[in-house]
Amino acid sequence: MKRRKNKNFDSMAQVLQGLFENSKSPLSEGFQRYRLEQQWGEVVGGAIGRCSRPVDFQSGLLTIAVSNASLLTELQFFREEIITKVNTHMGQLWVRKVRFVSE
């Protein structure tokens, strides 16, 4: 027996995703953070993605944990590039500042 695709379910999923991605609700920010964590390597590129990970976001400040102190110093030079890449990926001005911490 063939299963029919439920159009109402697809529509509901699209509505919820739209709310999470484009809303100003607290749930939206959590969804955006989760999405960034899951796609971090794709967003910032392989080299930076392998040695760092986003660990916090509050009021435009993205905190990034770096695997060692020497890389932390090096990534300071890529601060603006990371902000641009993340904001482009999010489709909005989401990150205004970046803070690096050592893991």
TORPA-4810 file (N, C-alpha, C, O; in nm, 3 decimals):
<nodes>
NODE_1_0.083_-0.116_0.000_0.000_0.000_0.000_0.089_0.125_0.000_0.185_0.133_0.076_M
NODE_2_0.056_0.220_-0.086_0.132_0.343_-0.093_0.091_0.438_0.018_-0.027_0.448_0.053_K
NODE_3_0.190_0.507_0.071_0.160_0.608_0.173_0.148_0.744_0.106_0.232_0.783_0.025_R
NODE_4_0.046_0.812_0.140_0.028_0.947_0.086_0.101_1.046_0.175_0.103_1.034_0.297_R
NODE_5_0.160_1.141_0.112_0.226_1.247_0.185_0.120_1.343_0.239_0.031_1.385_0.165_K
NODE_6_0.129_1.376_0.362_0.032_1.463_0.425_0.071_1.608_0.401_0.169_1.656_0.458_N
NODE_7_-0.005_1.678_0.318_0.027_1.816_0.284_0.015_1.907_0.404_0.090_2.004_0.416_K
NODE_8_-0.078_1.878_0.495_-0.093_1.961_0.614_0.030_1.954_0.702_0.072_2.054_0.760_N
NODE_9_0.089_1.835_0.713_0.209_1.819_0.793_0.324_1.898_0.732_0.396_1.967_0.805_F
NODE_10_0.341_1.891_0.600_0.446_1.967_0.533_0.426_2.117_0.556_0.521_2.189_0.582_D
NODE_11_0.303_2.162_0.545_0.274_2.304_0.565_0.304_2.346_0.707_0.360_2.453_0.729_S
NODE_12_0.268_2.264_0.805_0.294_2.295_0.945_0.444_2.301_0.970_0.491_2.391_1.039_M
NODE_13_0.518_2.208_0.915_0.663_2.208_0.931_0.724_2.334_0.872_0.815_2.393_0.932_A
NODE_14_0.677_2.376_0.757_0.727_2.498_0.695_0.694_2.621_0.779_0.777_2.711_0.792_Q
NODE_15_0.576_2.624_0.834_0.535_2.737_0.918_0.623_2.744_1.043_0.672_2.851_1.079_V
NODE_16_0.642_2.630_1.109_0.725_2.628_1.229_0.869_2.668_1.198_0.930_2.745_1.273_L
NODE_17_0.922_2.616_1.089_1.059_2.651_1.053_1.069_2.800_1.024_1.166_2.865_1.065_Q
NODE_18_0.971_2.854_0.956_0.970_2.998_0.929_0.964_3.080_1.056_1.030_3.183_1.066_G
NODE_19_0.885_3.035_1.152_0.878_3.105_1.281_1.011_3.101_1.354_1.056_3.202_1.410_L
NODE_20_1.074_2.985_1.355_1.203_2.973_1.424_1.312_3.053_1.355_1.395_3.114_1.422_F
NODE_21_1.312_3.055_1.225_1.418_3.122_1.152_1.401_3.274_1.147_1.500_3.347_1.149_E
NODE_22_1.279_3.322_1.140_1.256_3.463_1.113_1.189_3.540_1.226_1.164_3.660_1.212_N
NODE_23_1.161_3.475_1.334_1.087_3.539_1.442_1.180_3.608_1.541_1.300_3.583_1.544_S
NODE_24_1.122_3.693_1.620_1.197_3.759_1.727_1.171_3.688_1.861_1.208_3.740_1.967_K
NODE_25_1.110_3.572_1.856_1.078_3.500_1.979_1.205_3.438_2.039_1.303_3.416_1.968_S
NODE_26_1.205_3.411_2.170_1.319_3.345_2.234_1.349_3.209_2.172_1.464_3.167_2.168_P
NODE_27_1.247_3.140_2.124_1.270_3.010_2.059_1.351_3.026_1.932_1.431_2.939_1.898_L
NODE_28_1.331_3.135_1.863_1.402_3.159_1.738_1.552_3.169_1.762_1.630_3.110_1.687_S
NODE_29_1.592_3.242_1.864_1.735_3.256_1.892_1.798_3.122_1.925_1.909_3.093_1.880_E
NODE_30_1.730_3.040_2.003_1.781_2.907_2.035_1.796_2.820_1.911_1.894_2.748_1.896_G
NODE_31_1.698_2.828_1.822_1.704_2.752_1.697_1.822_2.800_1.612_1.893_2.718_1.554_F
NODE_32_1.842_2.931_1.604_1.952_2.986_1.525_2.086_2.942_1.583_2.178_2.908_1.508_Q
NODE_33_2.098_2.942_1.715_2.222_2.896_1.780_2.248_2.749_1.748_2.361_2.712_1.714_R
NODE_34_2.145_2.667_1.758_2.159_2.524_1.728_2.202_2.505_1.583_2.292_2.426_1.553_Y
NODE_35_2.136_2.578_1.493_2.169_2.568_1.351_2.315_2.607_1.326_2.384_2.542_1.248_R
NODE_36_2.361_2.712_1.390_2.501_2.756_1.374_2.598_2.650_1.427_2.699_2.621_1.364_L
NODE_37_2.567_2.594_1.544_2.653_2.490_1.601_2.665_2.370_1.507_2.774_2.317_1.487_E
NODE_38_2.553_2.328_1.449_2.552_2.212_1.361_2.625_2.236_1.230_2.680_2.143_1.172_Q
NODE_39_2.625_2.360_1.182_2.683_2.391_1.051_2.810_2.474_1.061_2.852_2.535_0.962_Q
NODE_40_2.871_2.478_1.177_2.985_2.565_1.204_3.098_2.549_1.101_3.145_2.649_1.046_W
NODE_41_3.140_2.428_1.074_3.249_2.405_0.979_3.217_2.456_0.839_3.305_2.509_0.771_G
NODE_42_3.094_2.441_0.797_3.051_2.490_0.665_3.047_2.643_0.663_3.080_2.705_0.562_E
NODE_43_3.008_2.702_0.774_2.992_2.848_0.781_3.127_2.918_0.779_3.148_3.010_0.700_V
NODE_44_3.219_2.875_0.864_3.347_2.946_0.876_3.459_2.884_0.794_3.565_2.944_0.779_V
NODE_45_3.436_2.767_0.741_3.540_2.700_0.663_3.608_2.592_0.746_3.607_2.596_0.869_G
NODE_46_3.667_2.497_0.677_3.723_2.379_0.742_3.832_2.406_0.843_3.830_2.349_0.952_G
NODE_47_3.929_2.492_0.810_4.042_2.515_0.900_3.997_2.578_1.032_4.036_2.533_1.139_A
NODE_48_3.916_2.680_1.023_3.867_2.745_1.145_3.768_2.655_1.216_3.767_2.647_1.339_I
NODE_49_3.684_2.587_1.141_3.583_2.499_1.198_3.641_2.384_1.277_3.580_2.338_1.374_G
NODE_50_3.758_2.335_1.236_3.820_2.222_1.306_3.880_2.261_1.440_3.892_2.176_1.529_R
NODE_51_3.918_2.386_1.457_3.986_2.425_1.581_3.899_2.512_1.672_3.947_2.560_1.774_C
NODE_52_3.773_2.532_1.637_3.687_2.618_1.717_3.543_2.572_1.711_3.506_2.488_1.629_S
NODE_53_3.463_2.628_1.802_3.319_2.599_1.801_3.246_2.710_1.875_3.298_2.765_1.973_R
NODE_54_3.126_2.743_1.830_3.048_2.845_1.901_2.995_2.786_2.032_2.943_2.674_2.033_P
NODE_55_3.008_2.861_2.140_2.961_2.808_2.269_2.855_2.895_2.336_2.787_2.849_2.427_V
NODE_56_2.840_3.020_2.292_2.740_3.106_2.352_2.706_3.220_2.258_2.787_3.261_2.175_D
NODE_57_2.584_3.270_2.272_2.541_3.388_2.197_2.443_3.465_2.283_2.343_3.411_2.329_F
NODE_58_2.474_3.594_2.304_2.385_3.679_2.381_2.395_3.821_2.329_2.504_3.878_2.324_Q
NODE_59_2.284_3.877_2.291_2.274_4.019_2.250_2.379_4.059_2.147_2.443_4.164_2.161_S
NODE_60_2.397_3.979_2.045_2.489_4.012_1.938_2.632_3.972_1.962_2.717_3.992_1.875_G
NODE_61_2.663_3.914_2.078_2.799_3.870_2.111_2.808_3.719_2.097_2.743_3.645_2.171_L
NODE_62_2.889_3.674_2.002_2.912_3.531_1.979_3.041_3.492_2.049_3.147_3.549_2.021_L
NODE_63_3.033_3.395_2.138_3.152_3.344_2.207_3.195_3.215_2.138_3.115_3.123_2.119_T
NODE_64_3.324_3.212_2.102_3.380_3.099_2.028_3.491_3.036_2.111_3.586_3.104_2.150_I
NODE_65_3.479_2.907_2.138_3.584_2.834_2.209_3.686_2.785_2.108_3.652_2.734_2.001_A
NODE_66_3.814_2.802_2.144_3.924_2.764_2.056_4.007_2.657_2.126_4.025_2.662_2.248_V
NODE_67_4.056_2.562_2.048_4.121_2.445_2.107_4.252_2.473_2.179_4.288_2.397_2.269_S
NODE_68_4.326_2.579_2.144_4.446_2.613_2.220_4.477_2.763_2.211_4.425_2.832_2.123_N
NODE_69_4.560_2.810_2.301_4.585_2.954_2.315_4.652_3.016_2.193_4.622_3.130_2.158_A
NODE_70_4.741_2.944_2.127_4.808_3.002_2.010_4.708_3.023_1.895_4.716_3.122_1.823_S
NODE_71_4.616_2.930_1.879_4.512_2.946_1.777_4.416_3.059_1.813_4.365_3.130_1.726_L
NODE_72_4.393_3.076_1.942_4.307_3.184_1.988_4.365_3.318_1.941_4.292_3.404_1.891_L
NODE_73_4.495_3.336_1.958_4.561_3.459_1.915_4.551_3.475_1.763_4.525_3.585_1.714_T
NODE_74_4.572_3.368_1.690_4.566_3.372_1.544_4.427_3.406_1.494_4.412_3.482_1.398_E
NODE_75_4.324_3.350_1.557_4.186_3.374_1.513_4.141_3.519_1.536_4.044_3.564_1.475_L
NODE_76_4.210_3.590_1.623_4.177_3.732_1.644_4.183_3.808_1.511_4.106_3.902_1.489_Q
NODE_77_4.275_3.768_1.423_4.292_3.833_1.294_4.177_3.804_1.197_4.160_3.874_1.098_F
NODE_78_4.099_3.700_1.225_3.988_3.660_1.139_3.852_3.702_1.196_3.748_3.660_1.146_F
NODE_79_3.853_3.782_1.299_3.731_3.823_1.370_3.625_3.879_1.274_3.511_3.833_1.274_R
NODE_80_3.661_3.978_1.194_3.564_4.041_1.103_3.516_3.943_0.996_3.398_3.945_0.959_E
NODE_81_3.605_3.859_0.947_3.567_3.759_0.847_3.466_3.659_0.905_3.370_3.620_0.837_E
NODE_82_3.487_3.619_1.029_3.394_3.526_1.094_3.258_3.592_1.113_3.155_3.530_1.087_I
NODE_83_3.256_3.718_1.157_3.130_3.790_1.174_3.055_3.797_1.041_2.935_3.772_1.036_I
NODE_84_3.127_3.831_0.934_3.064_3.842_0.802_3.008_3.707_0.757_2.896_3.701_0.706_T
NODE_85_3.084_3.601_0.774_3.039_3.468_0.731_2.917_3.421_0.810_2.823_3.366_0.752_K
NODE_86_2.918_3.444_0.939_2.804_3.401_1.021_2.679_3.481_0.984_2.572_3.424_0.968_V
NODE_87_2.694_3.611_0.971_2.578_3.695_0.937_2.523_3.661_0.799_2.402_3.662_0.778_N
NODE_88_2.611_3.633_0.705_2.568_3.593_0.571_2.491_3.462_0.578_2.386_3.447_0.515_T
NODE_89_2.542_3.368_0.655_2.475_3.238_0.671_2.338_3.254_0.737_2.242_3.187_0.698_H
NODE_90_2.328_3.341_0.835_2.202_3.363_0.907_2.104_3.448_0.827_1.984_3.445_0.853_M
NODE_91_2.154_3.522_0.730_2.068_3.605_0.648_2.024_3.732_0.717_1.924_3.794_0.679_G
NODE_92_2.098_3.771_0.818_2.064_3.893_0.893_2.185_3.937_0.975_2.281_3.861_0.992_Q
NODE_93_2.180_4.060_1.025_2.284_4.109_1.114_2.259_4.047_1.251_2.184_4.103_1.332_L
NODE_94_2.319_3.935_1.277_2.294_3.857_1.397_2.409_3.874_1.495_2.386_3.891_1.615_W
NODE_95_2.532_3.869_1.446_2.650_3.883_1.530_2.711_4.021_1.508_2.734_4.063_1.395_V
NODE_96_2.736_4.090_1.619_2.800_4.221_1.612_2.942_4.217_1.666_3.029_4.293_1.622_R
NODE_97_2.966_4.126_1.761_3.098_4.111_1.822_3.129_3.963_1.838_3.039_3.880_1.847_K
NODE_98_3.259_3.932_1.842_3.303_3.795_1.866_3.402_3.798_1.982_3.489_3.885_1.989_V
NODE_99_3.386_3.703_2.071_3.480_3.686_2.182_3.535_3.546_2.174_3.459_3.450_2.155_R
NODE_100_3.666_3.532_2.187_3.730_3.401_2.183_3.769_3.360_2.324_3.818_3.442_2.402_F
NODE_101_3.748_3.232_2.355_3.790_3.176_2.484_3.865_3.047_2.456_3.841_2.979_2.356_V
NODE_102_3.956_3.013_2.546_4.032_2.889_2.530_3.956_2.774_2.597_3.897_2.790_2.704_S
NODE_103_3.959_2.658_2.531_3.891_2.539_2.588_3.983_2.469_2.683_3.945_2.367_2.741_E
</nodes>
